[in-house]
């Protein structure tokens, strides 16, 4: 699917090389590098030497693979580090880069930074002269990335090693501190804007890897995946097909209007979540359309909201299942849903999915806080 959409490279580890070759793709291969936030100590010589030898073994084993494009040292090892900790980290990055270049002079080697790159590129530039380029993971920051790189004084090439929708740490939050996710339509529009600003026409930029060519649980099960768990494509796939190939797919994804789900109560609209009483019923609506005017099937789910999970850097997070019998009715071909909140108070999230019957989908969600009714003095205790 990726190759058919016009992509030519995938970011993975060595286990993806054979599949990429079969699809006509190259690989930016990630080499293992411990993260201090997971307990890896860059002042422990035994750990460093074991990591060094494991990395050298992988380079020797795969340096001749025809799908290999370049090597990448770890992923965002600088997250939650202090400036003092990064002195040892960058020293080891440079030592590994020198070894990789000695073992394989035919492929470039980079290191990958998260969106704290603004404050660290100058450190990396000074401490790691062996790197051929830098990989930058950027989300909302794509709209300032080339300018940020220039201000940091980085003159070597850069790759965008991850980009996608606005991150969960970059969006508005509800009054109860849950991040508000953009609709799949708004996300696709952002992919286009981001790529055109940070990649197209930027001679210092060698290319960009879109995130995430599958589905995953990270704050929600729909936030970062370009596909839904059932394999349906979202509009982010349409956007990248246009950017990679110069043309839209023959059949495009449905679109969700505005901010997505709205509560139907006196015409009131909310973009910051809804607060309802535990056990309460409420009506919600969504406006959807299809570029080819295909019939659209609309489905709704209510789940416990776990978007306040403290994980960072893509750390594994548990998913939550749909709550049975929470959707008690629909109307207007599914575009309106009657939802009954559980009697247990807490944070929930209402999801809507619009599918066109051709493997394409659109999705949106709305955070909901369920609360117990307040007692009054006249009520018996």
C-alpha positions in Angstrom: 0.0 0.0 0.0 2.8 2.4 0.8 4.6 1.8 -2.4 1.4 2.1 -4.4 0.8 5.5 -2.7 4.2 6.7 -4.1 6.4 6.4 -1.0 10.0 5.2 -1.5 11.4 4.6 2.0 10.3 3.3 5.4 11.8 3.9 8.8 12.1 0.7 10.7 14.7 -1.6 12.2 16.7 -4.4 10.5 13.7 -6.8 10.6 11.9 -4.7 8.0 14.7 -4.8 5.3 13.5 -7.9 3.4 9.8 -6.8 3.2 10.9 -3.3 2.1 13.1 -4.8 -0.6 10.2 -6.9 -1.9 8.0 -3.7 -2.1 10.7 -1.7 -3.8 11.3 0.5 -0.8 14.5 1.5 1.0 15.0 1.5 4.8 16.3 4.0 7.3 17.4 1.4 9.8 17.2 2.2 13.5 20.1 0.9 15.5 19.4 0.2 19.2 20.4 2.9 21.7 19.3 2.9 25.3 17.2 5.8 26.6 18.0 7.3 30.0 14.3 7.6 30.8 14.2 3.8 30.6 17.1 3.5 33.0 20.0 3.2 30.6 23.1 4.8 32.2 25.6 6.5 29.9 28.2 6.5 32.7 28.2 2.7 32.9 31.1 1.4 30.8 29.8 -2.2 30.8 26.4 -1.1 29.4 28.1 1.2 26.8 30.4 -1.6 25.6 27.6 -4.1 25.3 25.5 -1.6 23.3 28.5 -0.8 21.1 29.2 -4.4 20.3 25.5 -5.1 19.6 25.4 -2.2 17.2 28.6 -3.2 15.5 27.2 -6.7 15.0 24.0 -5.4 13.3 26.0 -3.1 11.0 28.3 -5.9 9.9 25.3 -8.2 9.3 23.2 -5.8 7.3 25.5 -3.3 5.7 25.3 -5.1 2.4 21.5 -5.3 2.3 20.2 -3.8 -1.0 17.3 -2.1 0.8 19.5 -0.2 3.3 19.4 3.5 2.8 21.0 4.9 6.0 21.6 4.1 9.7 19.8 5.8 12.6 21.1 5.8 16.1 18.2 5.2 18.5 15.1 7.4 18.8 14.8 10.4 21.0 17.3 9.3 23.7 17.5 12.9 25.0 13.9 12.9 26.4 13.8 13.8 30.1 17.6 14.3 30.3 19.6 17.1 31.9 22.3 19.1 30.1 24.9 17.2 32.3 23.4 13.8 31.3 23.6 14.8 27.6 27.3 15.4 27.7 27.9 11.6 28.1 25.0 10.8 25.8 26.4 12.9 22.9 29.9 11.5 23.5 28.6 8.0 23.0 26.5 9.0 19.9 29.7 10.3 18.3 31.6 7.2 19.2 28.9 5.0 17.7 28.7 7.1 14.6 32.5 6.8 14.1 32.2 3.0 14.4 29.3 2.8 12.0 31.2 4.8 9.4 34.3 2.7 9.8 32.3 -0.6 9.4 30.1 0.8 6.6 31.5 3.8 4.7 28.7 3.4 2.0 25.7 4.5 4.1 25.1 7.7 6.1 24.5 7.7 9.8 22.2 10.0 11.7 20.9 10.5 15.3 17.2 11.3 15.9 15.9 14.0 18.3 12.5 14.7 19.5 10.8 18.1 19.5 13.2 19.5 22.1 15.7 19.8 19.2 15.5 23.6 19.4 17.4 23.6 22.6 19.8 20.7 21.8 20.9 21.0 18.1 23.8 23.2 19.0 24.9 20.6 21.6 24.7 17.8 19.0 26.5 19.9 16.4 29.4 20.6 18.7 29.7 17.2 20.2 29.0 14.9 17.3 31.0 15.9 14.2 30.8 12.3 12.9 27.1 12.5 12.1 26.2 12.9 8.5 22.8 14.5 9.2 20.2 14.7 12.0 16.8 13.2 12.1 14.1 15.5 13.6 10.7 14.3 15.0 8.3 17.2 14.6 4.6 17.6 14.8 3.1 21.0 15.2 6.7 22.2 15.1 6.8 21.4 11.3 5.5 24.9 10.7 8.7 26.4 12.2 11.2 23.6 11.7 13.4 25.0 8.9 13.6 28.3 10.7 14.4 26.5 14.0 17.2 24.6 12.3 18.7 27.8 10.9 18.5 29.6 14.3 20.3 26.7 15.9 23.2 27.0 13.4 22.9 23.4 12.1 24.4 23.5 8.6 24.4 19.7 7.9 21.4 18.1 6.2 18.3 17.1 8.2 15.6 14.5 7.7 12.2 14.7 9.2 12.1 11.2 10.8 8.6 11.6 12.2 5.8 14.0 11.3 2.0 13.8 11.6 -0.9 15.4 13.3 -0.5 17.9 16.1 0.8 16.0 19.2 -1.2 15.4 22.3 1.1 17.8 24.2 0.5 20.5 21.6 -3.3 20.8 21.5 -5.9 22.5 23.8 -7.1 20.6 26.8 -10.4 20.2 28.5 -11.0 21.9 31.9 -10.2 18.4 33.4 -6.9 18.3 31.5 -7.6 15.8 28.7 -6.1 16.6 25.3 -8.5 17.4 22.5 -7.8 15.4 19.4 -8.2 16.9 15.9 -10.6 15.1 13.5 -9.0 12.9 10.8 -9.9 15.6 8.3 -8.1 18.3 10.2 -5.1 16.0 10.6 -4.9 15.3 6.9 -5.0 19.1 6.2 -2.1 19.5 8.6 0.0 16.8 7.0 -0.3 18.8 3.7 0.6 22.1 5.3 3.4 20.7 7.4 5.1 18.8 4.5 4.9 21.8 2.2 6.5 24.1 4.7 9.3 21.9 6.1 10.2 19.6 3.3 9.2 20.8 -0.2 11.7 23.1 -1.7 14.0 22.9 1.3 17.4 21.9 0.0 18.8 21.1 3.4 16.0 18.6 4.0 16.6 15.1 2.6 13.1 13.9 3.0 10.4 13.0 5.5 8.8 9.9 7.1 5.1 10.2 7.8 3.9 8.8 11.2 2.3 6.3 11.6 1.7 3.9 8.7 -0.5 1.6 10.8 -2.6 2.1 14.0 -1.5 2.3 17.6 -2.7 3.2 21.0 -1.1 6.5 22.1 -3.5 8.6 24.3 -6.3 7.3 22.0 -6.5 4.5 19.5 -7.0 7.0 16.7 -4.6 9.8 17.4 -1.5 8.9 15.4 -2.4 6.0 13.2 -3.0 6.7 9.5 -5.2 3.6 9.5 -8.0 2.5 11.9 -7.6 -0.8 13.7 -9.9 -2.5 11.2 -7.5 -1.5 8.3 -9.6 1.4 7.0 -7.5 4.3 5.5 -7.9 7.8 6.9 -7.5 11.0 5.0 -3.8 11.2 6.1 -3.2 8.4 3.6 -4.9 10.5 0.9 -2.7 13.5 1.8 0.5 11.6 1.6 -0.5 9.9 -1.6 -0.9 13.4 -3.1 2.5 14.6 -1.7 4.3 11.4 -2.8 2.8 10.8 -6.2 1.4 14.2 -7.2 -2.2 12.9 -7.5 -5.1 12.1 -5.2 -6.3 8.5 -4.8 -9.1 7.5 -7.2 -11.4 7.2 -4.2 -10.9 9.5 -1.2 -11.8 9.3 2.4 -15.0 10.9 3.9 -14.6 14.2 5.5 -15.9 15.4 8.9 -16.9 19.1 9.1 -15.8 21.6 11.7 -14.6 20.4 15.1 -16.2 17.1 14.7 -18.7 15.8 17.3 -21.2 18.3 18.8 -23.7 18.0 21.5 -27.2 18.6 20.3 -28.8 20.6 23.1 -30.3 24.0 22.3 -27.9 24.5 19.4 -25.0 24.5 21.8 -21.6 23.6 20.4 -18.5 22.7 22.3 -14.8 22.3 21.4 -13.5 21.7 24.9 -15.4 18.5 25.8 -18.7 18.1 27.7 -19.5 17.7 31.4 -22.6 15.5 32.0 -24.1 13.7 34.9 -23.4 10.0 35.5 -26.1 7.9 33.9 -27.4 10.8 31.8 -28.5 10.5 28.3 -27.5 13.1 25.7 -27.7 13.5 21.9 -24.6 14.1 19.8 -24.3 14.8 16.1 -21.6 14.9 13.3 -21.6 16.3 9.8 -19.9 14.1 7.3 -19.6 14.1 3.5 -17.8 12.0 0.8 -15.9 13.4 -2.1 -17.4 10.8 -4.5 -20.8 11.0 -2.8 -20.5 7.3 -1.8 -23.0 6.1 0.8 -21.6 6.6 4.3 -22.0 4.2 7.2 -21.6 6.0 10.6 -20.8 4.2 13.9 -20.3 5.4 17.4 -18.5 4.2 20.5 -18.0 5.3 24.1 -14.7 4.4 25.9 -13.0 5.2 29.1 -10.7 8.1 28.4 -7.0 7.2 29.1 -5.5 10.2 27.2 -3.9 11.4 30.5 -1.5 8.4 30.4 1.9 9.8 31.3 3.8 7.8 28.7 6.2 9.7 26.5 8.2 9.1 23.3 5.8 6.4 22.0 6.1 4.2 25.1 3.6 1.3 25.1 0.2 2.2 26.4 -2.8 -0.1 27.2 -6.0 0.4 25.1 -9.5 0.5 26.4 -12.5 -1.4 24.9 -15.8 0.1 23.8 -18.4 0.3 26.6 -21.3 -2.0 25.8 -24.8 -0.6 25.4 -23.6 3.0 25.8 -25.0 3.9 22.4 -28.8 3.6 22.9 -30.0 4.9 19.5 -29.1 6.7 16.3 -31.0 8.8 13.8 -30.4 10.6 10.4 -28.4 7.6 8.9 -26.3 7.4 12.0 -25.3 11.1 12.0 -27.0 11.6 15.4 -26.4 9.3 18.4 -28.1 9.0 21.7 -25.5 8.2 24.4 -26.1 7.0 27.9 -23.2 7.5 30.2 -22.2 4.9 32.7 -23.3 5.4 36.3 -19.7 5.5 37.3 -18.3 9.0 37.2 -15.0 9.7 35.5 -13.5 10.7 32.1 -14.9 9.1 28.9 -14.4 9.7 25.2 -17.1 9.5 22.5 -15.9 8.3 19.1 -17.5 8.4 15.7 -16.4 6.6 12.5 -17.7 7.3 9.0 -16.9 4.6 6.4 -17.6 4.8 2.6 -17.6 1.0 1.8 -14.3 1.3 -0.2 -11.9 0.9 2.7 -11.8 4.6 3.6 -12.9 6.2 6.8 -13.1 9.4 8.8 -13.1 9.7 12.6 -13.5 12.2 15.4 -13.9 12.1 19.2 -15.0 14.2 22.0 -13.9 14.0 25.7 -16.8 13.8 28.2 -16.5 14.1 32.0 -19.2 12.2 33.9 -19.9 13.7 37.4 -22.2 12.9 40.2 -25.1 15.4 40.9 -24.5 17.9 43.7 -26.5 17.4 46.9 -28.5 20.2 48.2 -29.1 21.0 51.9 -32.7 20.0 51.5 -31.8 16.5 50.3 -31.7 13.7 52.9 -28.2 12.5 53.8 
